[in-house]
Amino acid sequence: MAIDTLASPNTTAVERENIRKYVSKCQEKHPDVINNPSSSGGVEVISFSPNLIKTINLLCIYGSLERFSLDLDKRQKLLNLLSRYKSYDYLFLNSTGGDVDTWLSISEVLYDRVDSVVVDRICISSCANYPFLIADKKIVLRNSLVIWHGGPIIHDMSESKILGLGKQKNIEFTRELANRTLFLYSKLNVNTQLLEHTAEKSLGLIEKNYFEKSNLESPTVFTGYALKPNILKNCYYINGINNIDMWYPASYEQVYRLAQSRSKSLQPLQTPKVLAGNSCTYEKKIIPMQMKKDAAKFHSNKLKNENIEYKFKSGDTIFALSRKYCIDQKELMKLNNLDDPKTIAVNTIIDIPQDRCLK
């Protein structure tokens, strides 16, 4: 199976070769996704030790993950598994996205655990909205695309409409997703207008000129936006973005042709109209600090409602409890606002997340 190469002098020759090997491991696990990234696919953790000193953890997320959206028990077991690893060296993505709740839940667990994210061929919708954003270093392999088309955000708690989405069947559930998204984006310092702007899919001047010059009929429905690296970095404040590690086509024509080669149903745009002239001169909606606090409070209450209360007994240790309940020791300390695990008094009530362990 041919592997697309990296156009990245920023990465060393050794790292480029390693990435080629690693992406092959993911592709071997999910060969069906290579030709159809909308297939269910799955999640694989691959750990190995190239030497006696270091263990490499690879995480492959390929396909729509439909099985985890339809079966909540399977999803919880997946989240339990992901939370057992303190860090992942590389997260490989190949997906057209899927259920927002599933992808957001995965990204909440992976936050602050992933060193580098690598896009293999395609990453659209929830794949772009969540896991693509969480790593400090982002690598997009040659002939690969990342495409956004909106998502759940909110700028005013009194709003009845959730921005970035079309029809909303369950407004309260959608509001919960919007709050969780805001909380995650706040931690990542990402501008949530990324989701608002990419939800408005209308033909711009660059795209219009391409279809007219090529004598092609303009599509009536577009997939979303394959945004340029400088737009992601300068307008939406996404970190780990540069023009070297993140491969990008030289023109809109190449963007469109590449998308069509992946799937005839992929019809991306390049730049939202609000970013006329590739500048960031639109009216930026700064998320008020109170909004961030409200989102954090919502997130904290949600976690608290899912916790069990454990009374600390003589002989207990935070380390032992973290092992027993399958939660990272630092996470357990942070959840309970504890500074020193050795100074916890007997009968202290400890909040512990439920159902973290695999059954």
Buried (B, 14 or more C-beta within 10 A) or exposed (E): EEBBEBBBEEBEEEBBEBBBEBBEBBBEBBEEBBEBBBBBBBBBEBEEEEEEEEEBBBBBBBBBBBBBBEEEEEBBBBBBBBBEBEEBBBBBBBBBBBBBBBBBBBBBBBBEBBEBBBBBBBBBBBBBBBBBBBBEBBBBBEBBBBBBBBBBBBBEEEEEEBBBBEEBEEEEEBBBBBBBBBBBBBBBEBBBBBBBBBBBBEBBEBBEEBBEEEEEEEBEEBBBBBBBBBBBBBBBBBBBBBBEBBBBBEEBBEBBEBBEEBBEEBBBBBBBBBBEEEEBEBEEBEBEEEBBEBBBEBBEEBEEEEBEEBEBEEEBEBEEBBEEBBBBBEBBBEBBEBEEBEEBEEEBEBBBBEBBBEE
